[in-house]
Amino acid sequence: MKKYTYEARDSANNKIVKSTVQAESENAAAKLLTEQGFAPLKIELQDEKAGFFARWSNRITSKDKIIFTRQLATLIGAGLPLAQSLNTVQEQTANKKMREIAQEVLSDVEGGKSLSDAFGKHPEVFDKVYIALVSAGEASGTMDEALKRLSAQQEKDAAMISKIRGAMTYPIIVLIVIIMVVAFMLLTVVPQVEQLYDDLNKDLPLPTLIMVGTANFFTNFWWILLLIGGVGIYFLVQYLKTEPGIKAKDTLKLNMPLFKGMFRKLYMARFTRTGQTLLSTGVPMLDMLKITSDAVNNVVIKQSIHRTADKVKGGKALSAALKNEDYFLVMVPQMIKIGEQSGKIDEMMGKTAQVYENELDEEIRAISTAIEPILMVFLALVAALMVGAILFPIYSLVNNIHI
C-alpha cells in the first residue's frame, strides 16, 4: 500500500479537506475518496524519504495523544455521534501527523470499522492499553468514560516520565561541563606549561608529565578515539536492540545503585495504574495481565507478569501469584489481597498506584538532593588535580627563579 496526500471537497459540507490516504494506486485512492463522499481535487504520492527534521517536527508526543483523547471523550460524552466527534477533533488537532492519523481513523469508522479496529491500524501511536480500553468501552457502551480514564492515565504516566528525565538531566549537564573544562585545559593551558619548561630546560613534574602525555595523545590521535567511540556506540546501540541487550538494560535499571528504588516504584505505579484502569473498564483479569506486561515497558517485569498470569490461569489468586515474584514490591500483593477480599481489586490497585506515584516524587527529590554533593565532590577532585598539575610546576619555577 502506498500513501497519497490529497486535497478534496467534502460533498456533505462543501469544505476543502487536506489529508492522506493509503491505496494501491492513484486511481484506487481517487475511488476510495469518492466512496467516502469526497470529490478529489489533487492526489500526489507522498515522499517516503522525508528528511529527519520533517519527521522530527511531525512526531506525535504524549501531549498530542492526551489532548486528542480528552477532546474525543468530551465530544462523545456530550452526545455527538462518533464520526462527527472524530471529524471535530481532527480539525482541531495542531500536529500534522496526528491530524492525518485522525483522518484515517475517521475514514475507517465511516467505512464500517469499529473504533478499536481503526486505532489498531496505528500501533505506533495507539498501544495495546489504548486499544483494549477503547474496545472495552465499545462493548460496555461507556466509550466516553473509557477515554477519560485513558487520558487520565496518560497524563499520570507522562508526568512520571517527565520527573525522571528531569532528575537525570542535571547530572548529565554537569558531567558534560566537566568534560569540556578538562578538554579545554588539556588542549590549551597544559601545552603552554610544557613549552615554558622546555624553554628553561627543566624537567616536568610527574603529574604535569602525565597530563602533557594525555594532551598530546588527544591532539595527535583524536581521530582514532573518535573512530573507536563511534564504532563502540554503534555496536552498543545495536546490542541494546537485541533481546539479551534489552534484558541487560532493563535488569540494570532495576539494580542500579541510587536509581533502582526510583525505577522499581515507577514500574509498580505503572503496573497498578494500568491494571486499575483496565479492570474498572471491564477487561478480564488474564487480558489485563497480558496488556500490563507490555505497558510496564521492562522485559524483566514483563516475564514476572507472564509467570503470574500462568499461576492465575491455574487457579491461584492474583495476590498469591504475585507474592514471590522478584522486583514486585511487598505492598502490591498485600493491597491486591485486600481488594480480592472486598471485591474491589481495581480500587485497591488504584490506591497502590497513588502511593507509589507519591513515593516516586519523594524518591526523585531524594536522588536530586544526593546527586548534588556527589557531583560537587567529583568536580572538586577534578579541579584539584587540574590545578595541582598546572599551578604546581609554575610555582616551582617561580621559586627556582627567585633563588
Buried (B, 14 or more C-beta within 10 A) or exposed (E): EBBBBBBBBBEEEEEEBBBBBBBEEBEBBBEBBEEBEBBBEEBEEBEEEEEEEEEEEBEBEBEBBBBBBBBBBBBBBEEBEBEEBBBBBBEEBEBBBBBBBBBBBBBBBBEEBBBBBBBBBBEEBBBBBBBBBBBBBBBEEBBBBBBBBBBBBBBBBBBBBEBBEEBBEBBEEBEEEBEEBBEEBBEEBBBEBBEBBEEEEEEBBEBBBEBBEBBBEEEEEEEEEEEEEEEEEEEEEEEEEEEEBBBBBBBEBBEEEEBBBBBBBBBBBBBBBBBBBBBBBBBEBEBBBBBBBEBBBBBBBBBBBEBBBEBBEEEBBBBBBBBEBEBBBEBBBBBBBBBBEEEBBBBBBBBBBBBBBEBBBEBBEBBBEEBEEEBEEBBEEBBEBBEBBBEBBBEBBEEEEEE
